[in-house]
């Protein structure tokens, strides 16, 4: 087996069915604790380079690892347009509860960085550490509306959904009024975040989507003093180039060591 095994990466996913019939696709690699759970970003999925790089790392070190798709994403069931921050957080909590055991370190990319905080607040006894990459809590309130023109906002209010061109996908991104309204019930950066686990944040200073100041705001609002931030001067939003992936695995390895020695 090479360090990166495309055959293993392309195996059919495992699937779990919730009580409401929704299917959640995932890949789970058994191993030692603390396990690692990767939470993808908005319209991203579990086949991205960061998710696969961490899977390779966990296989090499014999550590448990879970990557999955939110409903309406990737290989999971459901329609993206019906998803909200709350429903995707529920997906993450469901697979955490049903698939993993013992303490876990959550790694959240972009929107996944918001969801990892929400999951940690719901399951603090299960979460041993957090690692955010371009973490984007509150983006439906603080960032997304600023990108919409007045005409788009009027159309959104009138029809409940608009489709916005994306630089990351050939297909436009559906934005719903429900996403914005429901996201407002999960805002985190307006009050202290009562979490005590160690937190590591990586953020590109050339990120055009989520300003690097967001990482500072997280560090200010989260309760724990064990917060470290790495700013990458030329880093953009995806942080998926080889040096970025090396930084990610190195930071996670250091966080695992800190958790194990605590």
N, C-alpha and C positions, 0 to 999 in steps of 0.2 A: 504494500500500500504506500503510495506517495503521500507527501504532506497534504496535498489537495487532491481528493479522489472524486472525479466527476461522476463516476458510476454510482457512488454512494449518494452524492448530491442529487442525482436524478431518479432515485428510487421513488416509487409511488408513496404518497404521504399516508400516514395513519389518519383515521377520521373518528371523531367522537361526536355523538348526536346528543344535543341538549334535550331537555324535557319538552321544549316548545317545537322540536323537530329540526332546528337549525343545526347544520353540520359544520364543524370546525376542523380544518385540516391542519396537521402538525407533523413534525419529525422529532422524535425523542431518542436521545442517545443515553443509555444508562451509564452510571458511574458514581464517583464519590461525591460527597458533600463538601462545601456548599455547591449546589447546582447552579447553572447559569440559564437564565431565560431571556431570550431576545424579543423585544417589542418593536415591530417595524413602524414606519412613518405613514403619513396620510397618502393613501393610494399606492403604497409600497407593499411588498410582501416578503415572505420568508425565503425567497430565492436570491435576494440581493447579496452583494459582495461582502458586506459586513456580517450578515447572518451566516454565510457559508464560511467565512474566515474564522469566526468564533467556533463554529462546529468543528473545523479542522483542529483548532487549538485544543478544544475539549477532548477530542478523540486522542490526540497525542498525549495528553496528560491524564487520561482516564477519568475525566470529570463529567458528571451528568450535564446534559444540555437539551434545552427545548427551544425550538423555533416554531412559529405557527402563523396562520393567517387570520386576521379578524374577519368577521362576517362581511360579505360584500367585497372582499379582497382575495386576490390570488385564487387558491383552490378551495376555499371555504364556500359554503352556501350563502344565499341571500343576495340582495341588490345593494350596491354601494349607496345609492340615493336614499335608502331608508336608514342608513347608519348614523349614529351620533357619538359624541365623546363618551356618553354614559353607556351606550350599548357596546361599544368596542372595549371599554373598561370591563364590563361584565364578561365579555368573551375572555379577556386576559385572566380575570379572577377564576373563571370556570376551568380553564386548562391548568392554571396553577394548582387549583384544588384537586382536580381529577387525575392529573398526569404526574405531578411532581410530589416528592416527599422531602421533609426536612427543610433546613434553611436554604434560601435561594438568593442569588445576586441578580438583580434585574438590570438589563442593558437596554436603554430606550433611545431610539433614533428619531429626532424631530418630534412629531406628534407622539411617538412612542415614549419620549421623555416626559411628556405630560401624563400619559397613561401610567407609566411606571410609578410616578408620585401618587396618583390616585389609588393604584393597587396597593402600594406600601401603606397608605393610610387605612385601607380596608383590612389588610392582613399584616399588621406590623410585626406580629410574632413569627411570621414566616420569612421576613425579608432581612437578610444579613448585610446588604450593601446595595448601592445604586450607582450606575454609570450612565450618564447622559451624553449623547453625541448630538450637538446642535439642538439641544432640548428646547421644546417649544410650548411650554404651558401657556394657556390662555390665548393661543393664537387666533381662535375664532372671534375673540373680542378685540384684541389689541393689534392684530396684524392683518387678518383677512379683509375686514371691512375697508381698510385703507387702500387696498388694491383694487377696489371696485369703483367704477365710475358712477356718477349720479344716475345715469340712465340704467346701469346694471342694478343699482340698488332699488330703483323704482320697479323694474321688471321683476326683481326678486320678491319685493313686497306684494306685487300683484299676482304673480303666478306660483310663488313658493319655491321655484327652482330656476337657476340659470346655468349655462354651460360656459366655462371660462377657458380660453386657450392655455395650454400648459407647455412650458419649455422642457419638461421631463417626459412627456407622453404625446404621441401623435393625436390621441383623442382628447377633446376638451374635458375639463374637470367639472362634474356636476357639483354645484354649490346650492344647498337648500336653506331655506329660512329656518327649518327645524334644526339644522346643524348649528346655526348661530344662536338660536333661542335656547336650545338645550345645553349648548356649551356654556352659556352664562351661568348655569346652575353648578358648574364644576370649576369655577375660577379659583386659582390658588395664590396668585401673587398679590392679592389685596390684604392678606392677613398672614400671621405666622403659620408655618407649616410644621405641625408637631411630629417630626420624625427625628430619631436619634441615631440612626445607622450611619456609617461612613458613606460619603457621597463624593464621586469624582465626575467632573464635567469637562468635556472637550468641545471647543467652539472655534470655528474659523472666523477670523476678523474681516474676511472678504465675503462673508455669507450674505447674499442678496435677499434672502427670504426671512431669516430670523436674526435680528441684530445681536451682536456678541454681548451687548449689555444685558441681555436676558439671563445669561449665565451668572452675572453679578447679582441680578435681582433674586435669582433662586438662592444663591449663597446667603443673601441678606435675610431672606424670609424663612429659610429652613432652620429648625431649632438646633440641630447638631452643630458643634464646632468643628467636626471632622469633615471639612469640605476643602477640596483642592480643585483648582481650575487650571486647565491648559488652554491658552489662547494660541492659535496658529495664524500667523500674520497673513499668509497667502491662502489660508483654508477657505473653501467655499462651503455650500450647504451640505452636499452629499458626503464629503470627507471619505471618499472611497478609493483614492489613489493609493498605490503601494505604500508610500510613507505614512499615509493616514491609517491604513490597516495595521501596519507595524506598530504605530503609536497606540491604536486601540487595544491590540492584544497585549502589549507591554503594560498598559495602564490597568487592564483587567487582571493580569497576573499579579501585579503589585497590590491590587485591591483584594484579591483572593488571599494573598499572604497576610495582609493586615487583618482580614477577618479571621483567618485561622489562628493567628497569634493573639487575638483579643481575649 
